[in-house]
Amino acid sequence: FDGFGIGGSFAKEDMSSAVKWVNEILPQEKPRHLLGIGEPEDLFMGVENGVDLFDCVAPTRLGRNGTLYTKRGKIIIMNKQFRDDFSPIEDDCGCYSCKNYTKAYIAHLFHGKEMLAGTLASTHNLYFIVNLVKNIRQSILDDNFFEFKEKFLKVHPNNETKSDTTQPQNPDGSYPQIPRWTDNSWLKEFLLRFVKQQYKRGEEIINKEALTFANIDADIT
């Protein structure tokens, strides 16, 4: 396989252990993709246990329904408190929505059932998650992943599970190694092979359908 997908029916309480066990078995030189995981605290868990890639509908699904990510947790933009709040979703956020619109205006769009509401909210949520992963990557390169994790989770509440913000230790007292992600060549090679395979498969399907239509046309004539 070019890479491995990790998924299934994970209970929140067991997910960290299950992902850790799986990644201890999988080859380190292959990319490991954790399916359907997108909550900020779960991204830290996945990276800490050897995951390279993630996908999840949460940022856009939540965005379409008026729930926005912030460093201090999620906010529901349709709540009364935001109707007259003329500040951006987050003051230091660089996304298009925060640079150009206020909470009050986005709340107005949601109350008016405007399509732009979900677009702006989803844009912010996607930027938040992508930027968080960029910062996680940089913390690995700077050898301060656990400090960054603790700092982030201290102010980002998790209403579903308790996050362990302490740095785990090996039995000998040393700290586990976090994937460094210093070289992206494996990912580029993996994606290139995947695209080529999908393109070849598409060509085969098109040729097969063209042959079928040609045979039908021959039978008719």
LUMMARSE-762567 format. One line per 2 residues: number of its first residue (from 1); their letters; for each residue x, y, z of N, C-alpha, C, CB. Coordinates in Angstrom, 1 decimal, padded with zeros to 4 digits. Glycine has a CB too. Example, Ala and Ser with C-alpha at 12.3 -4.5 7.8 and 13.67 -1.06 7.14 Angstrom:
1 = as = 013.2 -005.7 007.8 012.3 -004.5 007.8 013.2 -003.3 007.8 011.3 -004.5 009.0; 012.8 -002.2 007.1 013.7 -001.1 007.1 012.9 000.0 007.9 014.1 -000.6 005.7
# end
This chain:
1 = fd = 000.8 -001.2 000.0 000.0 000.0 000.0 000.9 001.3 000.0 -000.9 000.0 001.2; 000.4 002.3 -000.6 001.1 003.6 -000.6 001.0 004.3 000.7 000.6 004.5 -001.7
3 = gf = -000.1 004.0 001.5 -000.3 004.6 002.8 -001.4 003.8 003.5 -000.7 006.1 002.7; -001.7 004.2 004.7 -002.7 003.4 005.5 -003.7 004.4 006.1 -002.0 002.7 006.6
5 = gi = -005.0 004.0 006.0 -006.1 004.7 006.6 -006.5 004.1 007.9 -007.3 004.8 005.7; -006.6 004.9 008.9 -007.0 004.4 010.3 -008.4 004.9 010.6 -006.0 004.8 011.4
7 = gg = -009.4 004.0 010.8 -010.7 004.5 011.1 -011.5 003.4 011.7 -011.4 004.9 009.8; -012.8 003.6 011.8 -013.7 002.6 012.4 -014.5 003.3 013.5 -012.9 001.5 013.0
9 = sf = -015.1 002.6 014.4 -016.0 003.1 015.4 -015.1 003.3 016.7 -017.2 002.2 015.7; -014.5 004.5 016.8 -013.7 004.8 018.0 -014.6 005.5 019.1 -012.6 005.7 017.6
11 = ak = -014.5 004.9 020.3 -015.1 005.7 021.4 -014.0 006.7 021.8 -015.5 004.7 022.6; -014.5 007.9 022.2 -013.6 009.0 022.6 -012.6 008.5 023.7 -014.3 010.2 023.1
13 = ed = -013.1 007.7 024.6 -012.2 007.3 025.7 -011.1 006.3 025.3 -013.1 006.6 026.8; -011.3 005.6 024.2 -010.4 004.6 023.7 -009.6 005.0 022.5 -011.1 003.3 023.4
15 = ms = -010.0 006.1 021.9 -009.4 006.5 020.6 -007.9 006.6 020.7 -010.0 007.7 020.1; -007.4 007.3 021.7 -005.9 007.5 021.8 -005.2 006.2 021.9 -005.6 008.4 023.0
17 = sa = -005.6 005.3 022.7 -005.0 004.0 022.9 -005.0 003.2 021.6 -005.6 003.2 024.0; -006.2 003.2 020.9 -006.3 002.5 019.7 -005.4 003.0 018.6 -007.8 002.5 019.2
19 = vk = -005.4 004.3 018.4 -004.5 004.9 017.4 -003.0 004.6 017.7 -004.7 006.4 017.3; -002.7 004.7 019.0 -001.3 004.4 019.4 -000.9 002.9 019.0 -001.1 004.6 020.9
21 = wv = -001.8 002.0 019.3 -001.5 000.6 019.1 -001.3 000.3 017.6 -002.6 -000.3 019.6; -002.2 000.9 016.8 -002.2 000.7 015.3 -000.9 001.3 014.8 -003.4 001.4 014.7
23 = ne = -000.5 002.5 015.2 000.7 003.1 014.6 002.0 002.4 015.0 000.7 004.6 014.9; 001.9 001.7 016.1 003.1 001.0 016.5 003.4 -000.2 015.6 002.9 000.5 018.0
25 = il = 002.3 -000.7 014.9 002.4 -001.8 014.0 002.7 -001.4 012.6 001.1 -002.6 014.0; 002.1 -000.2 012.1 002.3 000.2 010.8 003.7 000.7 010.5 001.3 001.3 010.5
27 = pq = 004.2 000.5 009.2 005.5 001.0 008.9 005.7 002.5 009.0 005.9 000.5 007.5; 006.8 003.0 009.5 007.0 004.4 009.8 007.2 005.2 008.5 008.1 004.6 010.7
29 = ek = 007.7 004.5 007.4 007.9 005.2 006.2 006.7 005.5 005.4 009.0 004.5 005.4; 005.6 004.9 005.8 004.3 005.1 005.0 003.4 006.2 005.7 003.6 003.8 004.9
31 = pr = 002.7 007.0 004.9 001.8 008.0 005.6 000.6 007.3 006.2 001.3 009.0 004.5; 000.2 007.8 007.4 -000.9 007.3 008.1 -002.0 008.3 008.2 -000.4 006.8 009.5
33 = hl = -003.2 008.0 007.8 -004.3 008.9 007.6 -005.4 008.5 008.6 -004.8 008.9 006.2; -005.7 009.4 009.5 -006.8 009.2 010.5 -008.1 009.7 010.0 -006.4 009.8 011.9
35 = lg = -009.1 008.9 009.7 -010.3 009.2 009.1 -011.3 009.9 010.0 -010.9 008.0 008.4; -011.9 011.0 009.6 -013.0 011.5 010.3 -012.7 012.2 011.6 -014.0 010.5 010.6
37 = ig = -011.5 012.7 011.8 -011.0 013.3 013.0 -010.7 014.8 012.7 -009.9 012.6 013.7; -011.4 015.7 013.4 -011.1 017.1 013.1 -011.2 018.1 014.3 -012.0 017.6 012.0
39 = ep = -011.6 017.6 015.4 -011.6 018.4 016.6 -010.2 018.8 017.0 -012.4 017.8 017.8; -010.0 020.0 017.5 -008.6 020.5 017.8 -007.9 019.5 018.8 -008.6 021.8 018.4
41 = ed = -008.5 019.1 019.8 -007.9 018.3 020.8 -007.5 016.9 020.3 -008.8 018.1 022.1; -008.4 016.5 019.3 -008.1 015.2 018.7 -006.9 015.2 017.7 -009.3 014.6 018.0
43 = lf = -006.7 016.4 017.1 -005.5 016.6 016.2 -004.2 016.4 017.0 -005.6 017.9 015.5; -004.2 017.0 018.2 -003.0 016.8 019.1 -002.8 015.4 019.4 -003.2 017.7 020.3
45 = mg = -003.9 014.7 019.7 -003.8 013.3 020.1 -003.3 012.5 018.9 -005.2 012.7 020.5; -003.8 012.7 017.7 -003.4 012.0 016.5 -001.9 012.2 016.2 -004.2 012.4 015.3
47 = ve = -001.5 013.4 016.2 -000.1 013.8 015.9 000.9 013.1 016.9 000.2 015.3 015.9; 000.5 013.2 018.2 001.3 012.6 019.3 001.5 011.1 019.1 000.6 012.9 020.6
49 = ng = 000.5 010.5 018.5 000.5 009.0 018.3 000.9 008.6 016.9 -000.8 008.4 018.7; 001.5 009.5 016.1 002.1 009.1 014.9 001.3 009.3 013.6 002.5 007.7 015.0
51 = vd = 000.2 010.0 013.7 -000.7 010.3 012.5 -000.1 011.4 011.7 -002.2 010.6 013.0; -000.2 011.2 010.4 000.3 012.3 009.4 -000.8 013.1 008.8 001.2 011.6 008.4
53 = lf = -001.9 012.5 008.5 -003.0 013.2 007.7 -004.3 013.0 008.4 -003.0 012.6 006.3; -005.2 014.0 008.2 -006.5 013.9 008.8 -007.6 014.3 007.7 -006.6 014.8 010.0
55 = dc = -008.8 013.9 007.9 -009.9 014.5 007.2 -011.1 014.5 008.1 -010.2 013.7 005.8; -012.0 015.5 007.9 -013.2 015.6 008.7 -014.1 016.6 008.2 -012.8 015.9 010.2
57 = va = -015.4 016.3 008.3 -016.4 017.3 007.8 -016.8 018.3 008.9 -017.7 016.5 007.4; -016.3 018.1 010.1 -016.7 019.0 011.2 -016.5 020.5 011.0 -015.9 018.6 012.4
59 = pt = -015.4 021.0 010.5 -015.3 022.4 010.3 -016.4 023.1 009.4 -013.9 022.8 009.7; -016.7 022.4 008.3 -017.8 023.0 007.5 -019.2 022.6 008.0 -017.6 022.4 006.0
61 = rl = -019.3 021.4 008.5 -020.7 021.1 009.1 -021.0 022.0 010.2 -020.7 019.6 009.6; -020.1 022.2 011.1 -020.3 023.2 012.2 -020.5 024.6 011.7 -019.2 023.1 013.2
63 = gr = -019.7 025.0 010.7 -019.8 026.3 010.2 -021.2 026.6 009.5 -018.7 026.5 009.1; -021.7 025.6 008.8 -023.0 025.8 008.1 -024.1 026.0 009.2 -023.3 024.6 007.2
65 = ng = -023.9 025.5 010.4 -024.9 025.5 011.4 -024.6 026.6 012.5 -025.1 024.2 012.1; -023.6 027.5 012.2 -023.4 028.6 013.0 -022.5 028.4 014.2 -024.7 029.1 013.5
67 = tl = -021.7 027.3 014.2 -020.8 027.1 015.3 -019.4 027.4 014.8 -020.9 025.6 015.8; -018.6 028.2 015.5 -017.3 028.7 015.1 -016.2 028.3 016.1 -017.3 030.2 014.9
69 = yt = -015.1 027.9 015.5 -013.9 027.6 016.3 -013.2 028.9 016.8 -012.9 026.7 015.6; -012.8 028.9 018.0 -011.9 030.0 018.5 -010.9 029.3 019.4 -012.7 031.1 019.2
71 = kr = -009.9 030.0 019.8 -008.8 029.5 020.7 -009.4 029.2 022.0 -007.7 030.5 020.8; -010.5 029.8 022.4 -011.1 029.6 023.7 -012.3 028.7 023.7 -011.4 030.9 024.4
73 = gk = -012.4 028.0 022.6 -013.5 027.0 022.4 -014.5 027.5 021.4 -014.2 026.9 023.7; -015.5 026.7 021.1 -016.5 027.0 020.1 -017.5 028.1 020.6 -017.3 025.7 019.7
75 = ii = -018.0 028.9 019.7 -019.0 029.8 020.0 -020.2 029.6 019.0 -018.5 031.3 019.9; -021.4 029.8 019.5 -022.6 029.7 018.6 -023.0 031.1 018.2 -023.8 028.9 019.3
77 = im = -022.7 031.5 017.0 -022.8 032.8 016.5 -024.2 033.4 016.6 -022.3 033.0 015.1; -025.3 032.5 016.6 -026.6 033.0 016.6 -027.1 033.4 018.0 -027.5 032.0 016.0
79 = nk = -026.2 033.1 019.0 -026.6 033.5 020.4 -026.8 035.0 020.5 -025.5 033.0 021.4; -027.6 035.4 021.4 -028.0 036.9 021.5 -026.8 037.8 021.8 -029.0 037.0 022.7
81 = qf = -025.8 037.3 022.5 -024.7 038.1 022.9 -023.9 038.6 021.7 -023.8 037.4 023.8; -024.0 038.0 020.5 -023.2 038.4 019.3 -024.0 039.3 018.4 -022.8 037.1 018.6
83 = rd = -025.2 039.6 018.6 -026.0 040.4 017.7 -025.4 041.8 017.6 -027.5 040.5 018.1; -024.9 042.3 018.7 -024.3 043.7 018.7 -022.8 043.6 019.0 -025.0 044.5 019.8
85 = df = -022.2 042.5 018.6 -020.7 042.4 018.8 -020.0 042.7 017.5 -020.3 041.0 019.3; -019.4 043.9 017.5 -018.8 044.4 016.2 -017.3 044.1 016.1 -019.0 045.9 016.1
87 = sp = -016.9 043.1 016.8 -015.5 042.6 016.7 -015.5 041.4 015.8 -014.9 042.3 018.1; -014.3 041.0 015.2 -014.2 039.8 014.4 -014.4 038.6 015.2 -012.8 039.8 013.7
89 = ie = -014.5 037.5 014.6 -014.6 036.2 015.3 -013.5 036.0 016.3 -014.7 035.0 014.3; -012.3 036.3 015.8 -011.1 036.3 016.6 -010.2 037.5 016.2 -010.3 035.0 016.6
91 = dd = -009.7 038.2 017.1 -009.0 039.5 016.8 -007.7 039.2 016.0 -008.6 040.2 018.0; -007.0 038.1 016.3 -005.7 037.8 015.7 -005.8 036.8 014.6 -004.7 037.3 016.7
93 = cg = -007.0 036.5 014.1 -007.2 035.5 013.0 -007.0 036.2 011.7 -008.6 034.9 013.1; -006.3 035.5 010.8 -006.0 036.1 009.4 -006.9 035.7 008.3 -004.6 035.8 009.1
95 = cy = -008.0 035.0 008.7 -008.9 034.5 007.6 -009.7 035.6 007.0 -009.9 033.4 008.2; -010.3 035.3 005.8 -011.0 036.3 005.1 -012.2 036.8 005.9 -011.5 035.7 003.7
97 = sc = -012.9 035.9 006.6 -014.1 036.3 007.3 -013.7 037.3 008.5 -014.8 035.1 007.9; -012.7 037.0 009.2 -012.3 037.9 010.3 -011.7 039.2 009.9 -011.2 037.2 011.2
99 = kn = -011.1 039.2 008.7 -010.5 040.5 008.2 -011.6 041.4 007.6 -009.5 040.1 007.1; -012.7 040.9 007.3 -013.7 041.7 006.5 -015.1 041.8 007.2 -013.9 041.1 005.2
101 = yt = -015.4 040.9 008.2 -016.7 041.0 008.8 -016.7 040.8 010.3 -017.6 039.8 008.2; -017.8 041.3 010.9 -017.9 041.2 012.4 -018.8 040.1 012.8 -018.4 042.6 012.9
103 = ka = -018.7 039.8 014.1 -019.6 038.7 014.6 -021.1 039.2 014.4 -019.4 038.5 016.1; -021.4 040.4 014.6 -022.7 040.9 014.5 -023.3 040.7 013.0 -022.8 042.4 014.8
105 = yi = -022.4 041.0 012.1 -022.9 040.9 010.7 -023.1 039.4 010.3 -021.9 041.5 009.7; -022.1 038.5 010.8 -022.3 037.1 010.5 -023.5 036.5 011.2 -021.0 036.3 010.9
107 = ah = -023.8 037.0 012.4 -025.0 036.6 013.1 -026.2 037.0 012.4 -025.0 037.2 014.6; -026.2 038.3 011.9 -027.3 038.8 011.1 -027.6 037.9 009.8 -027.0 040.2 010.6
109 = lf = -026.5 037.5 009.2 -026.6 036.6 008.0 -027.3 035.3 008.4 -025.3 036.4 007.3; -026.9 034.7 009.5 -027.5 033.4 009.9 -029.0 033.6 010.3 -026.7 032.9 011.1
111 = hg = -029.3 034.7 011.0 -030.7 034.9 011.3 -031.5 035.2 010.1 -030.8 036.1 012.3; -030.9 035.8 009.1 -031.6 036.0 007.8 -031.6 034.9 006.9 -031.1 037.2 007.2
113 = ke = -031.0 033.7 007.3 -030.9 032.5 006.5 -030.2 032.8 005.1 -032.2 031.9 006.3; -029.2 033.6 005.2 -028.4 034.0 003.9 -027.3 032.9 003.7 -027.8 035.4 004.0
115 = ml = -027.2 032.5 002.5 -026.2 031.5 002.1 -024.7 031.9 002.5 -026.2 031.1 000.7; -024.5 033.2 002.4 -023.2 033.7 002.8 -022.8 033.4 004.2 -023.1 035.2 002.5
117 = ag = -023.7 033.2 005.1 -023.4 033.0 006.5 -022.6 031.7 006.6 -024.7 032.8 007.3; -023.1 030.6 006.0 -022.4 029.3 006.1 -021.0 029.4 005.4 -023.2 028.2 005.5
119 = tl = -020.9 030.2 004.4 -019.6 030.3 003.6 -018.6 031.0 004.5 -019.8 031.1 002.3; -019.0 032.1 005.1 -018.0 032.8 006.0 -017.6 032.0 007.2 -018.6 034.2 006.4
121 = as = -018.6 031.3 007.8 -018.3 030.5 009.0 -017.4 029.4 008.7 -019.6 030.0 009.6; -017.7 028.7 007.5 -016.9 027.6 007.1 -015.5 028.0 006.8 -017.5 026.8 005.9
123 = th = -015.4 029.2 006.1 -014.0 029.7 005.8 -013.2 029.9 007.0 -014.2 031.1 005.0; -013.8 030.5 008.0 -013.1 030.7 009.3 -012.7 029.4 009.9 -014.0 031.5 010.3
125 = nl = -013.6 028.5 010.0 -013.3 027.2 010.7 -012.2 026.4 010.0 -014.6 026.3 010.7; -012.2 026.4 008.6 -011.2 025.7 007.9 -009.8 026.4 008.1 -011.5 025.7 006.4
127 = yf = -009.8 027.7 008.1 -008.6 028.5 008.3 -008.0 028.1 009.7 -008.8 030.0 008.2; -008.9 028.1 010.7 -008.6 027.8 012.1 -007.9 026.5 012.2 -009.8 027.9 013.0
129 = iv = -008.5 025.4 011.6 -007.9 024.1 011.7 -006.6 024.0 010.9 -008.9 023.1 011.1; -006.5 024.5 009.7 -005.3 024.5 008.9 -004.2 025.2 009.6 -005.5 025.1 007.5
131 = nl = -004.5 026.4 010.2 -003.5 027.2 010.9 -003.0 026.5 012.2 -004.0 028.6 011.2; -003.9 025.8 012.8 -003.6 025.0 014.0 -002.6 023.9 013.7 -004.8 024.4 014.7
133 = vk = -002.8 023.2 012.6 -001.9 022.1 012.2 -000.6 022.7 011.8 -002.6 021.3 011.0; -000.6 023.9 011.1 000.7 024.5 010.8 001.5 024.8 012.1 000.4 025.8 010.0
135 = ni = 000.8 025.3 013.1 001.5 025.6 014.3 002.0 024.4 015.0 000.6 026.4 015.3; 001.2 023.3 014.9 001.6 022.0 015.5 002.9 021.5 014.8 000.5 020.9 015.4
137 = rq = 002.9 021.6 013.5 004.1 021.2 012.7 005.3 022.0 013.1 003.8 021.4 011.2; 005.1 023.3 013.3 006.2 024.2 013.7 006.7 023.9 015.1 005.8 025.7 013.6
139 = si = 005.8 023.5 016.0 006.2 023.2 017.3 007.0 021.9 017.3 005.0 023.0 018.2; 006.7 021.0 016.4 007.5 019.7 016.3 008.9 020.1 015.8 006.9 018.7 015.3
141 = ld = 009.0 021.0 014.8 010.3 021.4 014.3 011.1 022.1 015.3 010.1 022.3 013.0; 010.4 022.8 016.2 011.1 023.6 017.3 011.3 022.8 018.6 010.3 024.9 017.6
143 = dn = 010.9 021.5 018.5 011.0 020.6 019.7 010.3 021.1 020.9 012.5 020.5 020.0; 009.1 021.8 020.7 008.3 022.2 021.9 006.8 021.8 021.7 008.5 023.7 022.1
145 = ff = 006.6 020.6 021.1 005.2 020.2 020.8 004.4 020.1 022.1 005.3 018.8 020.1; 005.0 019.5 023.1 004.2 019.3 024.3 003.9 020.6 025.0 004.9 018.3 025.3
147 = ef = 004.8 021.5 025.0 004.6 022.9 025.6 003.4 023.6 024.8 005.8 023.7 025.6; 003.5 023.5 023.5 002.4 024.1 022.7 001.1 023.5 022.9 002.8 024.0 021.2
149 = ke = 001.1 022.1 023.0 -000.2 021.4 023.3 -000.8 021.8 024.6 000.1 019.9 023.3; 000.1 021.9 025.6 -000.4 022.3 027.0 -001.0 023.7 027.0 000.7 022.1 028.0
151 = kf = -000.2 024.6 026.3 -000.7 026.0 026.3 -002.0 026.2 025.5 000.4 026.9 025.5; -002.2 025.4 024.4 -003.4 025.5 023.6 -004.6 024.9 024.4 -003.2 024.8 022.3
153 = lk = -004.4 023.7 025.0 -005.5 023.1 025.6 -005.9 023.7 027.0 -005.2 021.6 025.8; -005.0 024.5 027.5 -005.3 025.1 028.8 -006.5 026.2 028.6 -004.1 025.8 029.3
155 = vh = -006.5 026.8 027.4 -007.5 027.8 027.2 -008.6 027.4 026.2 -006.9 029.1 026.7; -008.4 026.2 025.7 -009.4 025.6 024.7 -010.2 024.5 025.4 -008.7 025.1 023.4
157 = pn = -011.4 024.8 025.9 -012.1 023.8 026.7 -012.6 022.7 025.8 -013.3 024.5 027.4; -012.6 021.5 026.4 -013.1 020.3 025.7 -014.3 019.8 026.5 -012.0 019.2 025.5
159 = ne = -015.5 019.9 026.0 -016.7 019.6 026.8 -017.0 018.1 026.7 -017.9 020.3 026.3; -016.2 017.3 025.9 -016.6 015.9 025.7 -015.6 015.0 026.5 -016.5 015.5 024.3
161 = tk = -014.4 015.3 026.5 -013.4 014.5 027.3 -012.4 015.3 028.0 -012.7 013.4 026.4; -011.8 014.8 029.0 -010.7 015.5 029.6 -009.4 015.3 028.8 -010.5 015.1 031.1
163 = sd = -008.7 016.4 028.5 -007.5 016.3 027.7 -006.3 016.2 028.7 -007.3 017.5 026.8; -005.4 015.2 028.4 -004.2 015.1 029.2 -003.2 016.0 028.7 -003.7 013.6 029.2
165 = tt = -002.9 017.1 029.4 -001.9 018.0 028.9 -000.5 017.8 029.4 -002.4 019.4 029.2; -000.3 016.7 030.1 001.0 016.4 030.6 001.8 015.7 029.6 001.0 015.6 031.9
167 = qp = 003.1 015.9 029.6 004.0 015.2 028.7 004.3 013.8 029.1 005.3 016.0 028.5; 003.9 012.7 028.3 004.1 011.3 028.7 005.6 011.0 028.7 003.4 010.4 027.8
169 = qn = 006.0 010.1 029.6 007.4 009.6 029.7 007.5 008.1 029.4 007.9 010.0 031.0; 008.6 007.7 028.8 008.9 006.3 028.7 009.3 005.8 030.1 010.0 006.1 027.6
171 = pd = 009.3 004.4 030.2 009.7 003.8 031.5 011.1 004.3 032.0 009.7 002.3 031.4; 012.0 004.6 031.0 013.4 005.0 031.4 013.5 006.5 031.7 014.3 004.6 030.3
173 = gs = 012.3 007.2 031.7 012.3 008.6 032.0 012.5 009.5 030.8 013.4 008.9 033.0; 012.8 008.9 029.6 012.9 009.8 028.4 011.6 010.1 027.9 013.8 009.0 027.4
175 = yp = 011.5 011.0 026.9 010.3 011.4 026.3 010.1 010.8 024.9 010.2 012.9 026.2; 008.9 010.4 024.6 008.7 009.8 023.2 009.0 010.7 022.1 007.3 009.2 023.1
177 = qi = 009.4 010.2 021.0 009.7 011.0 019.8 008.4 011.3 019.1 010.8 010.3 018.9; 008.2 012.5 018.7 007.1 012.9 017.9 007.5 013.0 016.5 006.5 014.3 018.4
179 = pr = 006.7 012.5 015.5 007.1 012.6 014.1 007.5 014.0 013.7 005.9 012.1 013.2; 008.6 014.2 013.1 009.2 015.5 012.9 008.7 016.2 011.6 010.7 015.4 012.8
181 = wt = 008.2 015.5 010.7 007.6 016.1 009.5 008.6 017.0 008.8 006.3 016.8 009.8; 009.9 016.8 008.9 010.8 017.7 008.3 010.9 017.5 006.8 012.2 017.6 008.9
183 = dn = 010.5 016.4 006.3 010.6 016.1 004.9 009.3 015.7 004.3 011.6 015.0 004.6; 008.8 016.5 003.4 007.5 016.3 002.8 007.5 015.5 001.5 006.8 017.6 002.4
185 = sw = 008.7 015.0 001.2 008.9 014.3 -000.1 008.0 013.0 -000.2 010.3 013.9 -000.3; 007.8 012.3 000.9 007.0 011.1 000.9 005.5 011.5 000.6 007.1 010.4 002.3
187 = lk = 005.1 012.6 001.2 003.7 013.0 001.0 003.5 013.4 -000.5 003.3 014.2 001.9; 004.4 014.2 -001.0 004.3 014.6 -002.4 004.3 013.4 -003.4 005.4 015.5 -002.8
189 = ef = 005.2 012.4 -003.1 005.2 011.2 -003.9 003.9 010.4 -003.8 006.5 010.3 -003.5; 003.4 010.3 -002.5 002.2 009.5 -002.3 001.0 010.2 -003.0 001.9 009.5 -000.8
191 = ll = 000.9 011.5 -003.0 -000.2 012.2 -003.6 -000.1 012.1 -005.1 -000.3 013.6 -003.2; 001.1 012.2 -005.6 001.3 012.1 -007.1 000.9 010.7 -007.6 002.8 012.4 -007.4
193 = rf = 001.3 009.6 -006.9 001.0 008.3 -007.3 -000.5 008.1 -007.2 001.7 007.2 -006.4; -001.1 008.6 -006.2 -002.6 008.5 -006.0 -003.3 009.2 -007.2 -003.1 009.1 -004.7
195 = vk = -002.9 010.4 -007.5 -003.6 011.1 -008.6 -003.4 010.3 -009.9 -003.0 012.5 -008.8; -002.2 009.8 -010.2 -001.9 009.0 -011.4 -002.8 007.8 -011.5 -000.5 008.7 -011.5
197 = qq = -002.9 007.1 -010.3 -003.8 005.9 -010.3 -005.2 006.2 -010.6 -003.6 005.2 -008.9; -005.7 007.3 -010.0 -007.1 007.7 -010.2 -007.3 008.1 -011.7 -007.5 008.9 -009.3
199 = yk = -006.3 008.8 -012.2 -006.4 009.2 -013.6 -006.5 008.0 -014.5 -005.2 010.2 -014.0; -005.6 007.0 -014.3 -005.6 005.8 -015.1 -006.9 005.1 -015.0 -004.4 004.9 -014.7
201 = rg = -007.4 005.0 -013.7 -008.7 004.3 -013.5 -009.8 005.0 -014.3 -009.0 004.2 -012.0; -009.8 006.3 -014.2 -010.8 007.1 -015.0 -010.7 006.9 -016.4 -010.6 008.6 -014.7
203 = ee = -009.5 006.8 -017.0 -009.3 006.5 -018.4 -009.9 005.1 -018.8 -007.8 006.6 -018.8; -009.6 004.2 -017.9 -010.1 002.8 -018.2 -011.6 002.8 -018.2 -009.6 001.8 -017.1
205 = ii = -012.3 003.5 -017.3 -013.7 003.5 -017.2 -014.3 004.2 -018.4 -014.2 004.3 -015.9; -013.7 005.3 -018.8 -014.1 006.0 -020.0 -014.0 005.2 -021.3 -013.3 007.4 -020.2
207 = nk = -012.9 004.5 -021.4 -012.7 003.6 -022.6 -013.6 002.5 -022.6 -011.2 003.1 -022.6; -013.9 001.9 -021.4 -014.9 000.8 -021.3 -016.3 001.3 -021.7 -014.9 000.2 -019.9
209 = ea = -016.7 002.5 -021.2 -018.0 003.0 -021.6 -018.1 003.4 -023.1 -018.3 004.2 -020.7; -017.0 003.9 -023.6 -017.0 004.3 -025.0 -017.2 003.0 -025.9 -015.7 005.0 -025.4
211 = lt = -016.5 001.9 -025.5 -016.6 000.6 -026.2 -018.0 000.1 -026.1 -015.6 -000.4 -025.6; -018.6 000.2 -025.0 -020.0 -000.2 -024.8 -020.9 000.5 -025.7 -020.5 -000.1 -023.3
213 = fa = -020.8 001.9 -025.7 -021.6 002.7 -026.6 -021.4 002.4 -028.1 -021.4 004.2 -026.3; -020.2 002.1 -028.4 -019.8 001.7 -029.8 -020.5 000.4 -030.2 -018.3 001.6 -030.0
215 = ni = -020.5 -000.5 -029.3 -021.2 -001.8 -029.6 -022.7 -001.7 -029.7 -020.9 -002.9 -028.4; -023.3 -000.8 -028.8 -024.7 -000.5 -028.9 -025.1 000.1 -030.2 -025.2 000.4 -027.7
217 = da = -024.2 001.1 -030.6 -024.5 001.8 -031.9 -024.4 000.8 -033.1 -023.5 002.9 -032.0; -023.4 -000.1 -033.0 -023.2 -001.1 -034.1 -024.5 -002.0 -034.2 -021.9 -001.9 -033.8
219 = di = -025.0 -002.4 -033.0 -026.2 -003.3 -033.0 -027.4 -002.6 -033.6 -026.5 -003.7 -031.6; -027.5 -001.3 -033.3 -028.7 -000.5 -033.8 -028.6 -000.3 -035.3 -028.7 000.9 -033.1
221 = t = -027.4 000.0 -035.8 -027.2 000.2 -037.2 -027.2 -001.1 -038.0 -026.0 001.0 -037.5
# end
